[in-house]
Amino acid sequence: MRKNAKNPKLEVNEIPKFLNHRYLSLRGYDNDGMIQEMDTCRGDDLRNKIQLFLNNLEVSYIQIHNARSGCYNCQVNRVTK
């Protein structure tokens, strides 16, 4: 938490730059909150890993953590058209 912090307004498919230099842990969940996919990656490979997870139609959302410290970072939600 930071005083006067604002939630970023990200575009669809935009990945925050602060993730690019981290080692990350990803967990893909279905609508019931059950893990369907899990893996780790470097931040510069995050876009590819997200696409692989979302190729599994059971994955509704992906939670991203810092792999080494384990802290929660953010969530990726599947966008439906």
N, C-alpha and C positions, 0 to 999 in steps of 0.2 A: 504494500500500500504506500502510495505517495500522496502528499497533500496536493490538491488541485489536479490530480491525474485525470486524464480523459480517455475514454474508450476509443480506440482507433476505428476509423471507418474504412474497412477493407473492401475492395472490389472482389467479385467472384473470381476465383483462381489466383488471387494475390496471396503471396507468402510473405510474411513480415521479414524484413532484412535481418533482424536480430537472430533469427534461427539459422542463418547461413553458416555461422562459424561454430556451431555447437554439435556435440554428439548426442543423438536423440533416440528415445525409445518410443515406439508407436504401438498402439493397441487399437484394433478395429473391432467395434461392437455392433451387434444386431439390435433390432428394435426392443428386444427384451433385456438388453444390457449384458448379453453374453459375449465373451471374446470370441471372435471368428478368425482374426489375424493378429500376429504380433511379430515385431522385428525391431532392429536397431539400424541406424544409418547416420552418415555425416549429413549435416545441414545442406551441403551443396547437392546432395542426391535426394532431398526430401520430396521434390515434385514427382520424381519417378516412383518413389516408394508409395506416395499417396495414390498415384494412378493404379499401381498394382493392387493396393488394398481395395480401391473402389471398383476394380474389375470383378471382385467378388460381390455379387449383387446382394448377399446377406449383410454386408457391412453398411450400416446406416450412418455411423460417425466414427471418427478417429480421434483419440486423445493422444497428445504429444507431450512427453516429459523430457527433461534433461536426463540423459542416460546416466551420467556419472553421479550427479547429486540427487537424482530422482524427483526433483521438483516439477510439479505440473506447470506446463507452459500455456497450452491452448487446445482448442478443439476444432476439428475440421468436420463440417456437416455436408452430407450429400445434398446437392441441389437438384430438385426435380423441376422439370419444365412443364 
